[in-house]
Amino acid sequence: MSSLFDRSYTCQVCGNTFTSKQVKTSAIRAKERKKDFHAIFGGENPTYYGVICCPKCGYAKFENDFKQVLESSEKAIIENTISSHWRTQNFCEERNTEIAISVHRIALASYKVHSAKQSVFGKLYLRLAWFNRELGEDDEAKRYTEMALCAFLSSYELERFEEVPEKELEIIYLIGELNRQQGNYKDAIRWFDMTIRHEYAYKNRLLKQYAKEQWALSVEENNQKK
Ligand SMILES: [Zn+2]
């Protein structure tokens, strides 16, 4: 039995109704979770299906954002900058890593014209880093890791997290981990420290534990570098 099913969507830009595959919850089997939240799955990878793309007009966003009603000015900007160049492409069937990379890159365009939050770009770049790492494309993975790091840094500096302070904690932790992956051990140590001391650290004990472990790893890696 297939672990995929069809879910219906209506495009907020062109009104097209279509179905796109999703992974059945019962079929999701996470084997491993890396310290940058990259999960490795036994079967189908639900992360590949996170972005929905309208085959008719090219509008593409994460599932929850895709469902949001748009202002007419927001529709117009997608029509003028994306749909006018779009040739029908179908990302609604089963996805492999390469297809997941393509559809996430297409989503970048929709978010760029809508001047989305830096935290959203961080999330997209981080996923593109994971997918490239899965393919062994280490240079591309490194490039996207750097872009994710820059986006999360901007998010931390510019965006307010009053409604969801736990989100800020997650971003501070990720800035630490991505710095560590890029070999910036001193910065990593500083951001892990901030995670551990954060006023909401008690709300996410797993993240606090991760920060402690990755702090120790960064100290070790920094010593090896000398
Ligand atoms: Zn559409």
Boltz pocket constraint, residues with backbone or C-beta under 6 A from the ligand:
constraints:
  - pocket:
      binder: B
      contacts: [[A, 11], [A, 12], [A, 13], [A, 14], [A, 15], [A, 16], [A, 54], [A, 55], [A, 56], [A, 57], [A, 58], [A, 59]]
      max_distance: 6.0
